[in-house]
Each structure stands twice: as structure tokens, then as C-alpha cells.
């Protein structure tokens, strides 16, 4: 009855909040990852760098899965390209 409906409403609100928090977290990881990749490419003196998702995750203090999601978003934006296993090509930012 009503108690079950209230419970479902509560669960829906909590799920929506968790989804929002995940979205915010992914956006932050994406920004951090983009900056890290730019620094690594600069340090390497080449836009192409050899690095694993696990290494990136360890450097950022996040999970490999978070790095995977953030990389997919950066790829969709044209900021990075996977050119081989563990090899990324970091595209130059328009602002530098």
C-alpha cells in the first residue's frame, strides 16, 4: 500500500542523487585526466604517450573504470585518441 509506495519514492530519490553524484565525479575525473595527459605528453616531448589505464588511475587516485569512462568522454570530444594498446595520442588544446 502506501508504505510500499513511499519506500519506492525514497529509493528513486536516492538513486537519482547517486546518479547525480556519479556524473559530477566523472566530470572531475575527466578534467583531471585531461590535464594529466597534457602534462605527460609535454614531459615526453611527444603527443603520443604509452600509459595504461591502471597507471593513470593510480596517478589520479581513482579506479581504472573511472579512467575508462573519462577516456571515452575525452575521445568523444576529440581531446585524445587511442592508437594502440596502452598508447594514447593527446591532441593539443586550442588554448595551448
N, CA, C and O atoms as a Tinker XYZ file with bonds, in Angstrom:
   384  protein
     1  N      0.794000   -1.182000    0.000000    73     2
     2  CA     0.000000    0.000000    0.000000    64     1     3
     3  C      0.846000    1.259000    0.000000    63     2     4     5
     4  O      1.807000    1.404000   -0.756000    81     3
     5  N      0.442000    2.169000    0.889000    73     3     6
     6  CA     1.118000    3.479000    0.937000    64     5     7
     7  C      2.566000    3.375000    1.391000    63     6     8     9
     8  O      3.427000    4.087000    0.873000    81     7
     9  N      2.845000    2.510000    2.341000    73     7    10
    10  CA     4.210000    2.354000    2.850000    64     9    11
    11  C      5.131000    1.880000    1.726000    63    10    12    13
    12  O      6.260000    2.357000    1.605000    81    11
    13  N      4.662000    0.959000    0.918000    73    11    14
    14  CA     5.467000    0.449000   -0.198000    64    13    15
    15  C      5.717000    1.561000   -1.218000    63    14    16    17
    16  O      6.819000    1.683000   -1.753000    81    15
    17  N      4.697000    2.363000   -1.481000    73    15    18
    18  CA     4.843000    3.463000   -2.430000    64    17    19
    19  C      5.854000    4.486000   -1.910000    63    18    20    21
    20  O      6.689000    4.977000   -2.669000    81    19
    21  N      5.776000    4.809000   -0.606000    73    19    22
    22  CA     6.733000    5.752000   -0.023000    64    21    23
    23  C      8.160000    5.206000   -0.110000    63    22    24    25
    24  O      9.101000    5.953000   -0.378000    81    23
    25  N      8.311000    3.907000    0.117000    73    23    26
    26  CA     9.625000    3.280000    0.041000    64    25    27
    27  C     10.176000    3.374000   -1.386000    63    26    28    29
    28  O     11.352000    3.678000   -1.582000    81    27
    29  N      9.328000    3.114000   -2.372000    73    27    30
    30  CA     9.759000    3.210000   -3.775000    64    29    31
    31  C     10.156000    4.649000   -4.102000    63    30    32    33
    32  O     11.174000    4.873000   -4.757000    81    31
    33  N      9.372000    5.618000   -3.658000    73    31    34
    34  CA     9.700000    7.034000   -3.903000    64    33    35
    35  C     11.040000    7.396000   -3.273000    63    34    36    37
    36  O     11.844000    8.098000   -3.887000    81    35
    37  N     11.287000    6.924000   -2.057000    73    35    38
    38  CA    12.551000    7.184000   -1.369000    64    37    39
    39  C     13.716000    6.571000   -2.154000    63    38    40    41
    40  O     14.750000    7.213000   -2.342000    81    39
    41  N     13.544000    5.348000   -2.600000    73    39    42
    42  CA    14.604000    4.678000   -3.353000    64    41    43
    43  C     14.883000    5.390000   -4.674000    63    42    44    45
    44  O     16.038000    5.493000   -5.089000    81    43
    45  N     13.849000    5.876000   -5.331000    73    43    46
    46  CA    14.019000    6.605000   -6.594000    64    45    47
    47  C     14.803000    7.900000   -6.345000    63    46    48    49
    48  O     15.700000    8.243000   -7.116000    81    47
    49  N     14.464000    8.615000   -5.271000    73    47    50
    50  CA    15.195000    9.851000   -4.943000    64    49    51
    51  C     16.659000    9.559000   -4.648000    63    50    52    53
    52  O     17.544000   10.283000   -5.105000    81    51
    53  N     16.919000    8.498000   -3.883000    73    51    54
    54  CA    18.306000    8.147000   -3.551000    64    53    55
    55  C     19.084000    7.733000   -4.801000    63    54    56    57
    56  O     20.257000    8.077000   -4.951000    81    55
    57  N     18.440000    7.010000   -5.675000    73    55    58
    58  CA    19.087000    6.586000   -6.914000    64    57    59
    59  C     19.412000    7.798000   -7.785000    63    58    60    61
    60  O     20.494000    7.871000   -8.368000    81    59
    61  N     18.492000    8.737000   -7.875000    73    59    62
    62  CA    18.718000    9.951000   -8.664000    64    61    63
    63  C     19.882000   10.753000   -8.074000    63    62    64    65
    64  O     20.700000   11.290000   -8.821000    81    63
    65  N     19.964000   10.839000   -6.754000    73    63    66
    66  CA    21.057000   11.556000   -6.100000    64    65    67
    67  C     22.388000   10.858000   -6.355000    63    66    68    69
    68  O     23.387000   11.516000   -6.644000    81    67
    69  N     22.409000    9.546000   -6.252000    73    67    70
    70  CA    23.640000    8.791000   -6.513000    64    69    71
    71  C     24.071000    8.972000   -7.964000    63    70    72    73
    72  O     25.263000    9.097000   -8.244000    81    71
    73  N     23.122000    8.986000   -8.879000    73    71    74
    74  CA    23.413000    9.180000  -10.297000    64    73    75
    75  C     24.012000   10.568000  -10.528000    63    74    76    77
    76  O     24.963000   10.710000  -11.297000    81    75
    77  N     23.465000   11.586000   -9.871000    73    75    78
    78  CA    23.978000   12.955000   -9.996000    64    77    79
    79  C     25.409000   13.033000   -9.458000    63    78    80    81
    80  O     26.275000   13.661000  -10.068000    81    79
    81  N     25.648000   12.398000   -8.322000    73    79    82
    82  CA    26.988000   12.412000   -7.732000    64    81    83
    83  C     27.994000   11.707000   -8.638000    63    82    84    85
    84  O     29.131000   12.159000   -8.774000    81    83
    85  N     27.582000   10.607000   -9.257000    73    83    86
    86  CA    28.464000    9.885000  -10.178000    64    85    87
    87  C     28.797000   10.755000  -11.381000    63    86    88    89
    88  O     29.942000   10.783000  -11.833000    81    87
    89  N     27.803000   11.464000  -11.899000    73    87    90
    90  CA    28.012000   12.373000  -13.034000    64    89    91
    91  C     29.021000   13.449000  -12.678000    63    90    92    93
    92  O     29.931000   13.725000  -13.460000    81    91
    93  N     28.872000   14.066000  -11.499000    73    91    94
    94  CA    29.796000   15.102000  -11.056000    64    93    95
    95  C     31.198000   14.541000  -10.898000    63    94    96    97
    96  O     32.176000   15.164000  -11.307000    81    95
    97  N     31.289000   13.364000  -10.303000    73    95    98
    98  CA    32.581000   12.728000  -10.081000    64    97    99
    99  C     33.266000   12.415000  -11.403000    63    98   100   101
   100  O     34.468000   12.639000  -11.548000    81    99
   101  N     32.514000   11.900000  -12.365000    73    99   102
   102  CA    33.074000   11.566000  -13.677000    64   101   103
   103  C     33.580000   12.825000  -14.360000    63   102   104   105
   104  O     34.628000   12.796000  -15.005000    81   103
   105  N     32.855000   13.930000  -14.231000    73   103   106
   106  CA    33.290000   15.193000  -14.825000    64   105   107
   107  C     34.602000   15.656000  -14.230000    63   106   108   109
   108  O     35.475000   16.140000  -14.950000    81   107
   109  N     34.752000   15.512000  -12.913000    73   107   110
   110  CA    36.003000   15.903000  -12.258000    64   109   111
   111  C     37.154000   15.016000  -12.719000    63   110   112   113
   112  O     38.247000   15.509000  -12.998000    81   111
   113  N     36.913000   13.713000  -12.800000    73   111   114
   114  CA    37.951000   12.781000  -13.241000    64   113   115
   115  C     38.353000   13.121000  -14.673000    63   114   116   117
   116  O     39.534000   13.083000  -15.021000    81   115
   117  N     37.368000   13.450000  -15.494000    73   115   118
   118  CA    37.636000   13.813000  -16.891000    64   117   119
   119  C     38.555000   15.040000  -16.966000    63   118   120   121
   120  O     39.513000   15.051000  -17.739000    81   119
   121  N     38.268000   16.059000  -16.175000    73   119   122
   122  CA    39.109000   17.262000  -16.149000    64   121   123
   123  C     40.517000   16.940000  -15.664000    63   122   124   125
   124  O     41.503000   17.370000  -16.263000    81   123
   125  N     40.604000   16.183000  -14.578000    73   123   126
   126  CA    41.909000   15.820000  -14.024000    64   125   127
   127  C     42.703000   14.980000  -15.014000    63   126   128   129
   128  O     43.903000   15.188000  -15.193000    81   127
   129  N     42.028000   14.028000  -15.656000    73   127   130
   130  CA    42.693000   13.154000  -16.620000    64   129   131
   131  C     43.183000   13.955000  -17.818000    63   130   132   133
   132  O     44.298000   13.736000  -18.292000    81   131
   133  N     42.369000   14.877000  -18.313000    73   131   134
   134  CA    42.779000   15.711000  -19.444000    64   133   135
   135  C     44.035000   16.496000  -19.124000    63   134   136   137
   136  O     44.951000   16.570000  -19.943000    81   135
   137  N     44.086000   17.083000  -17.935000    73   135   138
   138  CA    45.261000   17.838000  -17.513000    64   137   139
   139  C     46.485000   16.949000  -17.359000    63   138   140   141
   140  O     47.587000   17.318000  -17.767000    81   139
   141  N     46.286000   15.775000  -16.767000    73   139   142
   142  CA    47.389000   14.834000  -16.580000    64   141   143
   143  C     47.959000   14.388000  -17.927000    63   142   144   145
   144  O     49.176000   14.338000  -18.103000    81   143
   145  N     47.083000   14.066000  -18.870000    73   143   146
   146  CA    47.545000   13.613000  -20.190000    64   145   147
   147  C     48.330000   14.712000  -20.895000    63   146   148   149
   148  O     49.342000   14.437000  -21.538000    81   147
   149  N     47.867000   15.961000  -20.777000    73   147   150
   150  CA    48.592000   17.089000  -21.367000    64   149   151
   151  C     49.997000   17.196000  -20.758000    63   150   152   153
   152  O     50.979000   17.379000  -21.477000    81   151
   153  N     50.079000   17.080000  -19.432000    73   151   154
   154  CA    51.385000   17.171000  -18.758000    64   153   155
   155  C     52.307000   16.031000  -19.168000    63   154   156   157
   156  O     53.493000   16.249000  -19.415000    81   155
   157  N     51.769000   14.814000  -19.241000    73   155   158
   158  CA    52.581000   13.659000  -19.625000    64   157   159
   159  C     53.100000   13.802000  -21.054000    63   158   160   161
   160  O     54.250000   13.465000  -21.337000    81   159
   161  N     52.253000   14.299000  -21.949000    73   159   162
   162  CA    52.665000   14.482000  -23.345000    64   161   163
   163  C     53.749000   15.552000  -23.436000    63   162   164   165
   164  O     54.723000   15.399000  -24.174000    81   163
   165  N     53.573000   16.637000  -22.681000    73   163   166
   166  CA    54.592000   17.701000  -22.665000    64   165   167
   167  C     55.921000   17.156000  -22.144000    63   166   168   169
   168  O     56.980000   17.412000  -22.716000    81   167
   169  N     55.844000   16.404000  -21.058000    73   167   170
   170  CA    57.047000   15.845000  -20.444000    64   169   171
   171  C     57.742000   14.861000  -21.392000    63   170   172   173
   172  O     58.970000   14.799000  -21.443000    81   171
   173  N     56.950000   14.101000  -22.134000    73   171   174
   174  CA    57.504000   13.125000  -23.078000    64   173   175
   175  C     58.034000   13.813000  -24.337000    63   174   176   177
   176  O     58.811000   13.224000  -25.088000    81   175
   177  N     57.617000   15.052000  -24.565000    73   175   178
   178  CA    58.027000   15.762000  -25.768000    64   177   179
   179  C     57.360000   15.221000  -27.012000    63   178   180   181
   180  O     57.850000   15.412000  -28.125000    81   179
   181  N     56.229000   14.538000  -26.819000    73   179   182
   182  CA    55.507000   13.925000  -27.935000    64   181   183
   183  C     54.028000   13.849000  -27.582000    63   182   184   185
   184  O     53.673000   13.644000  -26.421000    81   183
   185  N     53.160000   14.013000  -28.587000    73   183   186
   186  CA    51.734000   13.886000  -28.294000    64   185   187
   187  C     51.335000   12.425000  -28.054000    63   186   188   189
   188  O     50.249000   12.151000  -27.543000    81   187
   189  N     52.211000   11.498000  -28.420000    73   187   190
   190  CA    51.898000   10.085000  -28.245000    64   189   191
   191  C     52.589000    9.569000  -26.993000    63   190   192   193
   192  O     53.808000    9.672000  -26.855000    81   191
   193  N     51.800000    9.014000  -26.088000    73   191   194
   194  CA    52.364000    8.505000  -24.840000    64   193   195
   195  C     51.932000    7.068000  -24.620000    63   194   196   197
   196  O     50.849000    6.658000  -25.037000    81   195
   197  N     52.788000    6.317000  -23.965000    73   195   198
   198  CA    52.483000    4.916000  -23.621000    64   197   199
   199  C     52.171000    4.873000  -22.135000    63   198   200   201
   200  O     53.042000    5.098000  -21.295000    81   199
   201  N     50.919000    4.583000  -21.826000    73   199   202
   202  CA    50.487000    4.551000  -20.427000    64   201   203
   203  C     49.224000    3.691000  -20.343000    63   202   204   205
   204  O     48.376000    3.742000  -21.234000    81   203
   205  N     49.099000    2.910000  -19.283000    73   203   206
   206  CA    47.912000    2.067000  -19.122000    64   205   207
   207  C     46.843000    2.808000  -18.316000    63   206   208   209
   208  O     47.132000    3.769000  -17.603000    81   207
   209  N     45.620000    2.342000  -18.445000    73   207   210
   210  CA    44.526000    2.922000  -17.656000    64   209   211
   211  C     44.790000    2.712000  -16.168000    63   210   212   213
   212  O     44.450000    3.566000  -15.349000    81   211
   213  N     45.391000    1.586000  -15.821000    73   211   214
   214  CA    45.688000    1.307000  -14.416000    64   213   215
   215  C     46.710000    2.305000  -13.880000    63   214   216   217
   216  O     46.586000    2.773000  -12.749000    81   215
   217  N     47.727000    2.635000  -14.692000    73   215   218
   218  CA    48.720000    3.623000  -14.276000    64   217   219
   219  C     48.075000    5.000000  -14.105000    63   218   220   221
   220  O     48.353000    5.705000  -13.136000    81   219
   221  N     47.216000    5.375000  -15.047000    73   219   222
   222  CA    46.518000    6.662000  -14.947000    64   221   223
   223  C     45.647000    6.696000  -13.703000    63   222   224   225
   224  O     45.605000    7.703000  -12.996000    81   223
   225  N     44.951000    5.595000  -13.435000    73   223   226
   226  CA    44.086000    5.510000  -12.256000    64   225   227
   227  C     44.904000    5.695000  -10.981000    63   226   228   229
   228  O     44.484000    6.404000  -10.066000    81   227
   229  N     46.074000    5.055000  -10.921000    73   227   230
   230  CA    46.923000    5.163000   -9.730000    64   229   231
   231  C     47.416000    6.604000   -9.560000    63   230   232   233
   232  O     47.464000    7.115000   -8.441000    81   231
   233  N     47.779000    7.252000  -10.656000    73   231   234
   234  CA    48.259000    8.634000  -10.581000    64   233   235
   235  C     47.164000    9.590000  -10.105000    63   234   236   237
   236  O     47.444000   10.566000   -9.410000    81   235
   237  N     45.918000    9.303000  -10.485000    73   235   238
   238  CA    44.804000   10.180000  -10.116000    64   237   239
   239  C     44.120000    9.762000   -8.821000    63   238   240   241
   240  O     43.336000   10.526000   -8.258000    81   239
   241  N     44.410000    8.555000   -8.346000    73   239   242
   242  CA    43.760000    8.066000   -7.132000    64   241   243
   243  C     42.306000    7.697000   -7.345000    63   242   244   245
   244  O     41.470000    7.898000   -6.465000    81   243
   245  N     42.005000    7.151000   -8.530000    73   243   246
   246  CA    40.640000    6.727000   -8.858000    64   245   247
   247  C     40.694000    5.298000   -9.392000    63   246   248   249
   248  O     41.776000    4.724000   -9.509000    81   247
   249  N     39.549000    4.725000   -9.714000    73   247   250
   250  CA    39.520000    3.359000  -10.250000    64   249   251
   251  C     39.821000    3.357000  -11.748000    63   250   252   253
   252  O     39.661000    4.371000  -12.428000    81   251
   253  N     40.257000    2.211000  -12.246000    73   251   254
   254  CA    40.507000    2.064000  -13.670000    64   253   255
   255  C     39.216000    2.289000  -14.448000    63   254   256   257
   256  O     39.239000    2.835000  -15.552000    81   255
   257  N     38.099000    1.871000  -13.879000    73   255   258
   258  CA    36.805000    2.047000  -14.543000    64   257   259
   259  C     36.476000    3.527000  -14.715000    63   258   260   261
   260  O     35.931000    3.929000  -15.744000    81   259
   261  N     36.808000    4.343000  -13.701000    73   259   262
   262  CA    36.579000    5.788000  -13.806000    64   261   263
   263  C     37.435000    6.376000  -14.922000    63   262   264   265
   264  O     36.975000    7.222000  -15.689000    81   263
   265  N     38.682000    5.920000  -15.006000    73   263   266
   266  CA    39.572000    6.385000  -16.073000    64   265   267
   267  C     39.004000    5.969000  -17.425000    63   266   268   269
   268  O     39.026000    6.748000  -18.378000    81   267
   269  N     38.498000    4.750000  -17.507000    73   267   270
   270  CA    37.935000    4.265000  -18.770000    64   269   271
   271  C     36.776000    5.151000  -19.228000    63   270   272   273
   272  O     36.705000    5.526000  -20.398000    81   271
   273  N     35.865000    5.486000  -18.303000    73   271   274
   274  CA    34.726000    6.347000  -18.647000    64   273   275
   275  C     35.199000    7.737000  -19.063000    63   274   276   277
   276  O     34.706000    8.299000  -20.041000    81   275
   277  N     36.158000    8.291000  -18.315000    73   275   278
   278  CA    36.655000    9.631000  -18.618000    64   277   279
   279  C     37.384000    9.640000  -19.964000    63   278   280   281
   280  O     37.247000   10.589000  -20.736000    81   279
   281  N     38.160000    8.587000  -20.245000    73   279   282
   282  CA    38.857000    8.496000  -21.531000    64   281   283
   283  C     37.859000    8.450000  -22.682000    63   282   284   285
   284  O     38.072000    9.082000  -23.717000    81   283
   285  N     36.775000    7.709000  -22.504000    73   283   286
   286  CA    35.752000    7.615000  -23.553000    64   285   287
   287  C     35.161000    8.998000  -23.833000    63   286   288   289
   288  O     34.918000    9.350000  -24.988000    81   287
   289  N     34.934000    9.770000  -22.788000    73   287   290
   290  CA    34.386000   11.122000  -22.977000    64   289   291
   291  C     35.404000   12.030000  -23.651000    63   290   292   293
   292  O     35.049000   12.802000  -24.542000    81   291
   293  N     36.666000   11.949000  -23.238000    73   291   294
   294  CA    37.709000   12.761000  -23.856000    64   293   295
   295  C     37.887000   12.387000  -25.330000    63   294   296   297
   296  O     38.139000   13.246000  -26.175000    81   295
   297  N     37.752000   11.102000  -25.621000    73   295   298
   298  CA    37.833000   10.654000  -27.019000    64   297   299
   299  C     36.681000   11.230000  -27.838000    63   298   300   301
   300  O     36.876000   11.692000  -28.962000    81   299
   301  N     35.491000   11.195000  -27.267000    73   299   302
   302  CA    34.307000   11.715000  -27.962000    64   301   303
   303  C     34.464000   13.210000  -28.249000    63   302   304   305
   304  O     33.925000   13.710000  -29.236000    81   303
   305  N     35.199000   13.925000  -27.394000    73   303   306
   306  CA    35.431000   15.359000  -27.577000    64   305   307
   307  C     36.610000   15.623000  -28.513000    63   306   308   309
   308  O     36.872000   16.772000  -28.870000    81   307
   309  N     37.319000   14.569000  -28.912000    73   307   310
   310  CA    38.466000   14.742000  -29.796000    64   309   311
   311  C     39.738000   15.171000  -29.075000    63   310   312   313
   312  O     40.701000   15.586000  -29.721000    81   311
   313  N     39.757000   15.076000  -27.739000    73   311   314
   314  CA    40.917000   15.511000  -26.966000    64   313   315
   315  C     42.017000   14.456000  -26.923000    63   314   316   317
   316  O     43.187000   14.773000  -26.705000    81   315
   317  N     41.633000   13.206000  -27.130000    73   315   318
   318  CA    42.598000   12.108000  -27.060000    64   317   319
   319  C     42.148000   11.011000  -28.019000    63   318   320   321
   320  O     40.962000   10.869000  -28.317000    81   319
   321  N     43.122000   10.239000  -28.494000    73   319   322
   322  CA    42.818000    9.109000  -29.374000    64   321   323
   323  C     43.613000    7.904000  -28.917000    63   322   324   325
   324  O     44.796000    8.017000  -28.596000    81   323
   325  N     42.967000    6.755000  -28.888000    73   323   326
   326  CA    43.691000    5.520000  -28.583000    64   325   327
   327  C     44.272000    5.029000  -29.914000    63   326   328   329
   328  O     43.537000    4.789000  -30.871000    81   327
   329  N     45.582000    4.884000  -29.959000    73   327   330
   330  CA    46.225000    4.496000  -31.223000    64   329   331
   331  C     46.842000    3.107000  -31.125000    63   330   332   333
   332  O     47.430000    2.622000  -32.092000    81   331
   333  N     46.719000    2.482000  -30.009000    73   331   334
   334  CA    47.239000    1.133000  -29.822000    64   333   335
   335  C     47.027000    0.727000  -28.382000    63   334   336   337
   336  O     46.557000    1.515000  -27.562000    81   335
   337  N     47.376000   -0.501000  -28.085000    73   335   338
   338  CA    47.194000   -0.982000  -26.709000    64   337   339
   339  C     48.139000   -0.209000  -25.792000    63   338   340   341
   340  O     49.360000   -0.316000  -25.912000    81   339
   341  N     47.568000    0.563000  -24.883000    73   339   342
   342  CA    48.369000    1.335000  -23.951000    64   341   343
   343  C     49.036000    2.558000  -24.570000    63   342   344   345
   344  O     49.920000    3.159000  -23.958000    81   343
   345  N     48.619000    2.931000  -25.783000    73   343   346
   346  CA    49.209000    4.106000  -26.435000    64   345   347
   347  C     48.104000    5.115000  -26.725000    63   346   348   349
   348  O     47.105000    4.793000  -27.367000    81   347
   349  N     48.298000    6.339000  -26.244000    73   347   350
   350  CA    47.329000    7.414000  -26.451000    64   349   351
   351  C     47.988000    8.548000  -27.211000    63   350   352   353
   352  O     49.168000    8.842000  -27.017000    81   351
   353  N     47.217000    9.178000  -28.073000    73   351   354
   354  CA    47.669000   10.396000  -28.737000    64   353   355
   355  C     46.863000   11.532000  -28.135000    63   354   356   357
   356  O     45.637000   11.569000  -28.242000    81   355
   357  N     47.572000   12.463000  -27.499000    73   355   358
   358  CA    46.937000   13.595000  -26.824000    64   357   359
   359  C     46.905000   14.748000  -27.808000    63   358   360   361
   360  O     47.949000   15.207000  -28.270000    81   359
   361  N     45.708000   15.216000  -28.130000    73   359   362
   362  CA    45.565000   16.332000  -29.071000    64   361   363
   363  C     45.812000   17.633000  -28.332000    63   362   364   365
   364  O     45.414000   17.785000  -27.177000    81   363
   365  N     46.472000   18.573000  -29.001000    73   363   366
   366  CA    46.777000   19.864000  -28.386000    64   365   367
   367  C     45.492000   20.607000  -28.064000    63   366   368   369
   368  O     44.535000   20.588000  -28.837000    81   367
   369  N     45.488000   21.255000  -26.922000    73   367   370
   370  CA    44.332000   22.079000  -26.549000    64   369   371
   371  C     44.369000   23.361000  -27.374000    63   370   372   373
   372  O     45.446000   23.878000  -27.673000    81   371
   373  N     43.190000   23.879000  -27.745000    73   371   374
   374  CA    43.164000   25.123000  -28.512000    64   373   375
   375  C     43.845000   26.273000  -27.779000    63   374   376   377
   376  O     44.396000   27.173000  -28.413000    81   375
   377  N     43.809000   26.248000  -26.427000    73   375   378
   378  CA    44.391000   27.362000  -25.658000    64   377   379
   379  C     45.866000   27.146000  -25.336000    63   378   380   381
   380  O     46.457000   27.922000  -24.584000    81   379
   381  N     46.458000   26.108000  -25.894000    73   379   382
   382  CA    47.864000   25.915000  -25.621000    64   381   383
   383  C     48.172000   24.470000  -25.556000    63   382   384
   384  O     49.322000   24.093000  -25.332000    81   383
